[in-house]
């Protein structure tokens, strides 16, 4: 039985989205990062939050191109 994790750690999110950790923290500083949640000492990003973030990035790219 394989476990399916429904959240990314910050390094997993960065690897999955091919961005550097520094870029992730720049997104946080700019208020453009995905929603995060703290579980114990870990900061996680749910798969839903990652999907919402991608949609927002796509919408922003479309509006900039117009």
N, C-alpha and C positions, 0 to 999 in steps of 0.2 A: 504494500500500500504506500503510495507516494503522498507526501504532504504537500499541499499547495499553500504557499504563504500569500496572504492578501495585502501585504505591505512591504515597502522597500525601506531598507536603511538608507542613510544618505549616500554611502559609497555605492550601494546597489542601484539607487536611483540615478546617480551620476553615470555609472557604467551603462545602464539600460538606455539612457538618453544621450549618451556620448558627449557629456559636458564634464568639465573639470570641477573638482571640489571648490576651487576658487570662484568659478563661474556661478556655482550654486549659491555660495555665500554673497556674491554680488547681486544675484536675483533677490535674496532675502533683504539686503540693504536697499534695493530699489523698490521693494514691495511687490515683486513680480514672481515670487517663488510659489510653489504649490503649498497647499495647507499641510501642516505637520501636526503630529500628535506625540506626546511624550508618554512612554510606557516604562515606568521605572526610571532608569537613567538613560534609556535609549530614545532617540528621536526617530520617528517613523513617518513615512508618507504612504497613505493608503493607495491602492490601485485606482480607486475612484478619484481621489485627489489628483493623482498623476494624469488620469484621463481628462479631468476638467482643466488642468493646467495646459495640456497639449491643445485642447479645443480653444482655450483663450489665446494661446500663442498663434494658432492658425488664424483666428479672427483678427488679431492685431496685425498679422502679416498681410491679410487681405485688405484691411482698411488702409494700411500704409501704401499698398500698391495702387490703390484707387486714386 
